[in-house]
Amino acid sequence: MNATLKNLILFAAVFAMIPLIATFQGWNAALFVLNMGLISAIMALGVNLQWGFAGLFNVGIMGFVALGGLAAVLIGMPATPGAWQAGGFGIIGALGMGAVTIIVAIFTAKRMARGWLRAGVVIAILIVGFMLYRAVFDPSVEAIESINPALTGYLGGLNPYTAETYRDPGNGWVMLIAWPVGGLSAAGAAWIIGKTALGLRSDYLAIATLGIAEIVIAILKNEDWLSRGVKNVVGVPRPVPYEIDLQNNPEFVQRAAGFGVDAVTASTIYVKLLYCGLFAFVLVLLLWMAQRALNSPWGRMMRAIRDNEVAAEAMGKDVTARHLQVFILGSAICGIAGAMLTTLDGQLTPGTYQPLRFTFLIWVMVIVGGSGNNLGAVLGGMLIYLMWDQGESIGLWVMQGITAGMPDGSALKDHLIESAAHMRLLTIGVLLLLVLRFSPRGLIPEK
């Protein structure tokens, strides 16, 4: 079979599942799955850039996704009234003092000769700097978190609109800026991590990135002044209209009635379709750029480094610098996806960023779709999320069919019905095993 025809059939089969879900669960559920599938495809594209192009084993995906989500809050939410005056500038000053302390310690270590004296002076600088930092930082944090802690208790964001108007229709364009900012914040963190960890072997790089992701998520959970911690930031604005505004629009209600749909259902479907258009545009743009990079001299060089680092170094290629480039680019794409996810949810919930669980899911997307092939990563992202979302529903349907002849109250029947919640894990595992057995290079393998 022609490769192009095969790819078209695979994508058609995945997209055909959307109307099938709509038939049984409604278009609201189907479009939600489609939107999440598009975001998952973007995450898989970022991971494929790192692993498929360069062979970098990054297990800290959720850390970069979380940074993108934080950027959506910092750009989309308005500043908390009085928070900056109470302690915002103090926190900035404390962080500046911490940076200066580190710089002075590094400069001192370089200027002094090795020995006990240098070690003592550097340790003294770090201790004094840390004490000064905490003396300014702690009171500032306490002052910020005491401002209406039930609703705010954090600095807020940089949205130019006030707390009363930032969610008004027409003001949601700010969130479109948050998406590239999310990518930039993840890219900045990737540069810092890459400068430290990219010299490690693949297994140690995986451990380092996982640990750093846990640190990032722990900061989001515990630093209430920054992200409200586990109290969550709700009411994040959106770049599309709100359903209630559409339902109060007589023209929209009249159009919905013309299609035989009530205003509530029509408004939710319309909003999800708008999100779908935005997410699809971002995905197509990133896919086009990734394809251009793959087929460029830079892409061929990256694959050469991936296949044989020693030979690439012998040809004069700076392997570490190229690894840093692709690590930053892949992490930036994950950061964009994280900002989009927070925008879709309308809230930042740091407790939902579970590195081991969702990092595993993104890696399954890349493996099933086809490592090293951008189209394969997109296909895998959409397919695996669809199966993940529908696995429990399919499992419940299967278990109900299996136990149809069993008497009510049967211990075995109750156990099987309760086990349906775990069917999504079983479904993903079986699908992964089937692909690895019959198409070990993925559904759309690298050429």
C-alpha positions as CSV (number, residue, x, y, z in Angstrom):
1,M,0.0,0.0,0.0
2,N,1.2,3.5,-0.8
3,A,2.6,5.2,2.3
4,T,0.5,8.4,1.6
5,L,-2.7,6.4,1.3
6,K,-1.9,4.4,4.5
7,N,-1.4,7.7,6.4
8,L,-4.6,9.1,5.1
9,I,-6.5,5.9,6.1
10,L,-5.0,6.1,9.6
11,F,-5.9,9.7,10.2
12,A,-9.4,9.1,8.7
13,A,-9.9,6.2,11.1
14,V,-8.9,8.4,14.1
15,F,-11.1,11.3,13.0
16,A,-14.0,9.0,12.3
17,M,-14.1,8.1,16.0
18,I,-15.2,11.7,16.8
19,P,-18.7,11.5,15.2
20,L,-18.9,7.9,16.7
21,I,-18.4,9.4,20.2
22,A,-20.9,12.1,19.4
23,T,-23.5,9.5,18.5
24,F,-23.3,7.9,21.9
25,Q,-22.2,10.7,24.2
26,G,-23.1,13.9,22.3
27,W,-21.1,16.5,20.4
28,N,-20.0,18.3,23.6
29,A,-18.1,15.2,24.7
30,A,-16.8,14.5,21.2
31,L,-15.4,18.0,20.7
32,F,-13.8,18.0,24.1
33,V,-12.0,14.8,23.2
34,L,-11.0,16.4,19.9
35,N,-9.6,19.5,21.6
36,M,-7.6,17.5,24.2
37,G,-6.4,15.3,21.3
38,L,-5.0,18.3,19.5
39,I,-3.2,19.6,22.6
40,S,-1.8,16.1,23.2
41,A,-0.6,16.0,19.6
42,I,1.3,19.2,20.2
43,M,2.9,17.8,23.3
44,A,3.9,14.6,21.4
45,L,5.3,16.8,18.7
46,G,7.6,18.5,21.2
47,V,8.8,15.2,22.7
48,N,9.3,13.7,19.2
49,L,11.6,16.7,18.4
50,Q,13.8,15.8,21.3
51,W,13.7,12.0,21.1
52,G,13.0,11.4,17.4
53,F,15.4,14.0,16.2
54,A,18.2,13.9,18.8
55,G,17.6,10.8,21.0
56,L,17.2,12.9,24.2
57,F,15.3,11.0,26.8
58,N,13.4,13.7,28.6
59,V,11.1,12.5,31.4
60,G,10.4,16.0,32.7
61,I,7.6,16.8,30.2
62,M,5.1,17.8,32.9
63,G,7.4,20.3,34.4
64,F,7.5,22.3,31.1
65,V,3.8,21.8,30.6
66,A,3.2,23.3,34.1
67,L,5.4,26.3,33.3
68,G,3.3,26.9,30.3
69,G,0.2,26.8,32.5
70,L,1.8,29.2,35.0
71,A,2.5,31.6,32.1
72,A,-1.1,31.5,31.1
73,V,-2.0,32.7,34.6
74,L,0.7,35.3,34.8
75,I,-0.3,36.8,31.5
76,G,-4.1,36.2,31.6
77,M,-5.0,37.2,35.2
78,P,-5.1,40.7,36.5
79,A,-2.9,41.8,39.3
80,T,-4.3,41.4,42.8
81,P,-5.1,44.9,44.2
82,G,-2.6,45.9,46.8
83,A,-0.4,42.8,46.4
84,W,2.5,44.4,44.7
85,Q,2.5,47.3,47.3
86,A,2.3,44.8,50.2
87,G,5.1,42.5,49.2
88,G,5.6,42.1,45.4
89,F,8.5,44.4,45.2
90,G,10.0,42.8,48.3
91,I,9.9,39.4,46.6
92,I,11.6,40.9,43.5
93,G,14.2,42.4,45.7
94,A,14.8,39.2,47.6
95,L,15.1,37.2,44.4
96,G,17.6,39.8,43.1
97,M,19.6,39.5,46.3
98,G,19.7,35.7,45.9
99,A,21.0,36.1,42.4
100,V,23.6,38.6,43.5
101,T,24.7,36.2,46.3
102,I,25.3,33.4,43.8
103,I,27.1,35.6,41.4
104,V,29.4,37.0,44.1
105,A,30.1,33.4,45.4
106,I,31.0,32.3,41.9
107,F,33.2,35.3,41.2
108,T,35.0,34.8,44.6
109,A,35.6,31.1,43.9
110,K,37.2,32.0,40.6
111,R,39.4,34.8,41.9
112,M,40.8,33.0,45.0
113,A,43.2,30.1,45.1
114,R,42.0,26.7,46.0
115,G,42.1,25.9,49.7
116,W,40.3,26.1,53.0
117,L,40.2,29.9,52.9
118,R,38.4,30.0,49.6
119,A,35.9,27.3,50.8
120,G,35.2,29.3,54.0
121,V,34.8,32.6,52.3
122,V,32.3,31.1,49.7
123,I,30.3,29.4,52.4
124,A,30.2,32.6,54.5
125,I,28.9,34.5,51.5
126,L,26.2,32.0,50.8
127,I,25.1,31.8,54.4
128,V,24.9,35.6,54.8
129,G,23.2,36.0,51.5
130,F,20.7,33.3,52.3
131,M,19.9,34.9,55.6
132,L,19.4,38.4,54.0
133,Y,17.3,36.8,51.3
134,R,14.9,35.1,53.8
135,A,14.7,38.2,55.9
136,V,13.2,40.1,53.0
137,F,11.4,37.2,51.2
138,D,9.4,35.7,54.1
139,P,7.6,38.9,55.3
140,S,6.8,39.8,51.7
141,V,5.2,36.4,51.1
142,E,3.2,36.5,54.3
143,A,1.9,40.0,53.4
144,I,0.8,38.9,49.9
145,E,-0.9,35.6,51.0
146,S,-2.9,37.5,53.7
147,I,-4.7,39.6,51.0
148,N,-8.2,38.0,50.7
149,P,-6.8,34.4,50.8
150,A,-10.2,32.8,50.0
151,L,-10.2,34.4,46.6
152,T,-6.7,35.6,45.8
153,G,-3.8,35.5,48.2
154,Y,-1.3,35.8,45.3
155,L,0.3,38.4,43.2
156,G,-1.9,37.9,40.2
157,G,-0.9,38.4,36.6
158,L,0.0,41.1,34.1
159,N,-3.4,41.4,32.4
160,P,-3.9,45.2,31.7
161,Y,-7.6,44.9,32.5
162,T,-9.1,45.2,36.0
163,A,-10.5,42.4,38.1
164,E,-14.0,43.5,37.0
165,T,-13.4,43.7,33.3
166,Y,-10.7,41.2,32.4
167,R,-13.3,38.6,31.5
168,D,-15.5,40.9,29.4
169,P,-16.2,39.9,25.8
170,G,-13.4,41.1,23.6
171,N,-10.7,41.2,26.3
172,G,-9.7,37.6,25.9
173,W,-7.2,38.3,23.2
174,V,-4.6,38.6,26.0
175,M,-4.6,34.8,26.3
176,L,-3.3,34.4,22.7
177,I,-0.2,36.2,23.9
178,A,0.1,33.8,26.9
179,W,0.6,30.8,24.6
180,P,4.0,31.9,23.1
181,V,4.9,33.3,26.5
182,G,4.3,29.8,27.9
183,G,6.7,28.5,25.2
184,L,9.3,31.1,26.1
185,S,9.1,30.3,29.8
186,A,9.6,26.6,29.2
187,A,12.4,27.4,26.8
188,G,14.2,29.5,29.4
189,A,13.9,26.7,32.0
190,A,15.1,24.2,29.4
191,W,18.2,26.3,28.8
192,I,19.0,26.3,32.5
193,I,18.4,22.5,32.8
194,G,20.2,21.8,29.5
195,K,23.3,23.6,30.5
196,T,23.4,21.5,33.7
197,A,22.1,18.1,32.6
198,L,22.8,17.5,28.9
199,G,26.3,16.3,29.6
200,L,24.8,13.2,31.3
201,R,24.1,9.9,29.7
202,S,20.6,9.1,28.6
203,D,19.5,7.3,31.7
204,Y,20.9,9.9,34.0
205,L,19.4,12.7,31.9
206,A,16.0,11.0,32.4
207,I,16.4,10.9,36.1
208,A,17.6,14.5,36.2
209,T,14.7,15.8,34.1
210,L,12.2,13.9,36.1
211,G,13.6,15.3,39.4
212,I,13.6,18.8,38.0
213,A,10.0,18.4,36.8
214,E,9.0,17.4,40.4
215,I,10.8,20.5,41.7
216,V,8.9,22.8,39.4
217,I,5.5,21.2,40.3
218,A,6.4,21.3,44.0
219,I,7.1,25.0,43.7
220,L,3.7,25.6,42.0
221,K,2.0,23.6,44.7
222,N,3.6,25.3,47.7
223,E,4.4,28.9,46.6
224,D,0.9,30.4,47.1
225,W,2.1,33.9,46.4
226,L,2.9,32.8,42.9
227,S,0.2,30.4,41.8
228,R,-2.2,30.0,44.8
229,G,-0.8,26.5,45.3
230,V,-3.3,23.8,45.7
231,K,-6.1,26.4,46.2
232,N,-5.9,26.7,42.4
233,V,-6.4,29.8,40.2
234,V,-9.9,29.8,38.7
235,G,-11.5,32.1,36.2
236,V,-8.6,32.3,33.7
237,P,-9.9,34.3,30.8
238,R,-10.4,32.7,27.4
239,P,-9.9,34.0,23.8
240,V,-13.4,32.8,22.8
241,P,-16.8,34.0,24.0
242,Y,-18.4,32.7,27.2
243,E,-21.4,30.5,26.8
244,I,-23.6,32.7,29.0
245,D,-22.9,35.7,26.8
246,L,-23.9,33.7,23.7
247,Q,-27.1,32.5,25.4
248,N,-28.0,36.1,26.2
249,N,-27.4,37.2,22.6
250,P,-30.9,37.2,20.8
251,E,-29.2,36.8,17.4
252,F,-27.3,33.7,18.4
253,V,-30.4,32.2,20.1
254,Q,-32.4,32.8,16.9
255,R,-29.7,31.1,14.7
256,A,-29.5,28.2,17.1
257,A,-33.3,27.8,16.9
258,G,-33.0,27.8,13.1
259,F,-30.9,24.6,13.4
260,G,-33.3,23.1,15.8
261,V,-30.8,23.3,18.8
262,D,-31.4,24.9,22.1
263,A,-29.2,27.9,23.0
264,V,-27.4,26.1,25.9
265,T,-26.3,23.2,23.7
266,A,-25.5,25.4,20.7
267,S,-23.3,27.8,22.8
268,T,-21.2,25.0,24.3
269,I,-20.7,23.4,20.9
270,Y,-19.9,26.8,19.3
271,V,-17.2,27.6,21.9
272,K,-15.6,24.1,21.6
273,L,-15.5,24.6,17.8
274,L,-13.7,27.9,18.2
275,Y,-11.2,26.3,20.5
276,C,-10.8,23.5,17.9
277,G,-10.0,26.0,15.2
278,L,-7.4,27.8,17.3
279,F,-5.7,24.6,18.5
280,A,-5.7,23.1,15.0
281,F,-4.1,26.3,13.6
282,V,-1.3,26.1,16.2
283,L,-0.8,22.4,15.6
284,V,-0.6,22.8,11.8
285,L,1.8,25.8,12.2
286,L,4.1,23.8,14.5
287,L,3.9,20.7,12.3
288,W,4.9,22.7,9.3
289,M,7.8,24.3,11.1
290,A,8.9,20.9,12.5
291,Q,8.7,19.3,9.0
292,R,10.8,22.2,7.6
293,A,13.4,21.6,10.3
294,L,13.4,17.8,9.8
295,N,14.1,18.2,6.1
296,S,16.7,21.0,6.5
297,P,20.5,20.5,6.8
298,W,20.0,21.2,10.5
299,G,17.5,18.2,10.7
300,R,19.9,15.9,8.9
301,M,22.7,16.9,11.2
302,M,20.5,16.2,14.2
303,R,19.7,12.7,13.0
304,A,23.4,12.1,12.3
305,I,24.2,13.1,15.8
306,R,21.4,10.9,17.1
307,D,22.7,7.9,15.2
308,N,26.4,8.3,16.0
309,E,27.6,11.0,18.2
310,V,31.3,10.0,17.9
311,A,31.2,10.2,14.1
312,A,29.4,13.6,14.2
313,E,32.0,15.0,16.6
314,A,34.8,13.7,14.3
315,M,33.2,15.8,11.6
316,G,33.4,18.9,13.7
317,K,29.9,19.1,15.0
318,D,29.3,20.6,18.5
319,V,27.0,17.8,19.8
320,T,26.3,19.4,23.2
321,A,25.3,22.7,21.6
322,R,23.0,21.0,19.1
323,H,21.4,18.9,21.9
324,L,20.8,22.1,23.8
325,Q,19.1,23.6,20.8
326,V,16.7,20.8,20.2
327,F,16.0,20.4,24.0
328,I,15.0,24.0,24.2
329,L,12.8,23.8,21.1
330,G,11.0,20.7,22.2
331,S,10.4,22.1,25.7
332,A,9.0,25.3,24.2
333,I,6.4,23.3,22.3
334,C,5.4,21.5,25.5
335,G,5.2,24.9,27.2
336,I,2.8,26.2,24.5
337,A,0.7,23.1,24.9
338,G,0.6,23.7,28.7
339,A,-0.6,27.3,28.2
340,M,-3.3,26.1,25.8
341,L,-4.4,23.4,28.3
342,T,-4.8,25.9,31.1
343,T,-6.8,28.2,28.8
344,L,-9.1,25.3,27.8
345,D,-9.6,24.3,31.5
346,G,-10.1,27.9,32.6
347,Q,-8.0,27.2,35.7
348,L,-4.5,26.3,36.9
349,T,-4.6,23.2,39.1
350,P,-1.0,22.3,40.1
351,G,-2.1,19.0,41.7
352,T,-3.1,17.5,38.4
353,Y,0.4,17.7,37.0
354,Q,1.5,14.1,37.7
355,P,4.9,13.5,36.0
356,L,4.9,9.7,36.1
357,R,1.3,9.3,34.9
358,F,1.1,11.8,32.1
359,T,4.7,11.7,31.0
360,F,4.2,8.0,30.4
361,L,1.1,8.8,28.3
362,I,3.0,11.3,26.1
363,W,5.8,8.8,25.6
364,V,3.3,6.2,24.5
365,M,1.9,8.6,22.0
366,V,5.3,9.1,20.4
367,I,6.1,5.4,20.4
368,V,2.8,4.3,19.0
369,G,2.7,7.1,16.4
370,G,6.2,6.6,15.2
371,S,9.4,8.1,16.8
372,G,11.2,10.4,14.4
373,N,8.2,11.1,12.3
374,N,6.2,14.3,13.0
375,L,3.0,13.0,11.4
376,G,3.3,9.9,13.4
377,A,3.6,11.9,16.6
378,V,0.5,13.8,15.8
379,L,-1.4,10.6,15.0
380,G,-0.2,9.0,18.2
381,G,-1.1,12.0,20.2
382,M,-4.7,12.0,19.0
383,L,-5.2,8.3,19.0
384,I,-3.8,7.6,22.5
385,Y,-5.7,10.4,24.1
386,L,-8.9,9.3,22.5
387,M,-8.4,5.7,23.8
388,W,-7.4,7.1,27.2
389,D,-10.5,9.2,27.4
390,Q,-12.9,6.5,26.1
391,G,-11.2,3.5,27.7
392,E,-13.3,3.6,30.9
393,S,-16.6,4.0,28.9
394,I,-15.6,1.1,26.6
395,G,-14.5,-1.0,29.6
396,L,-17.9,-0.4,31.4
397,W,-19.8,-1.4,28.2
398,V,-17.7,-4.6,27.9
399,M,-18.1,-5.5,31.5
400,Q,-21.8,-4.9,31.4
401,G,-22.0,-7.3,28.4
402,I,-19.9,-9.9,30.1
403,T,-22.0,-9.8,33.3
404,A,-25.4,-9.5,31.7
405,G,-26.3,-13.0,32.6
406,M,-25.1,-12.9,36.2
407,P,-27.6,-12.3,39.0
408,D,-27.7,-8.9,40.7
409,G,-25.7,-8.8,43.9
410,S,-23.2,-11.3,42.6
411,A,-19.7,-10.6,44.1
412,L,-18.1,-11.4,40.8
413,K,-20.4,-9.1,38.8
414,D,-19.8,-6.2,41.2
415,H,-16.1,-6.8,41.1
416,L,-16.0,-6.8,37.3
417,I,-18.2,-3.6,37.0
418,E,-16.0,-1.8,39.5
419,S,-12.9,-2.9,37.5
420,A,-14.1,-1.0,34.5
421,A,-12.4,2.1,35.8
422,H,-9.0,0.4,35.2
423,M,-9.8,-0.6,31.7
424,R,-8.2,2.6,30.3
425,L,-4.8,1.5,31.6
426,L,-5.4,-2.0,30.2
427,T,-6.5,-0.5,26.8
428,I,-3.4,1.6,26.5
429,G,-1.1,-1.2,27.5
430,V,-2.7,-3.7,25.0
431,L,-2.5,-1.1,22.2
432,L,1.1,-0.4,23.0
433,L,2.0,-4.1,22.9
434,L,0.2,-4.7,19.6
435,V,2.0,-1.8,18.0
436,L,5.4,-2.9,19.3
437,R,4.7,-6.5,18.1
438,F,3.3,-5.8,14.6
439,S,4.8,-2.3,13.8
440,P,7.7,-1.8,16.2
441,R,8.7,1.5,14.6
442,G,5.3,3.0,15.1
443,L,2.1,3.3,12.9
444,I,3.9,5.9,10.7
445,P,7.6,5.1,11.0
446,E,10.5,7.3,10.3
447,K,11.6,7.1,6.7
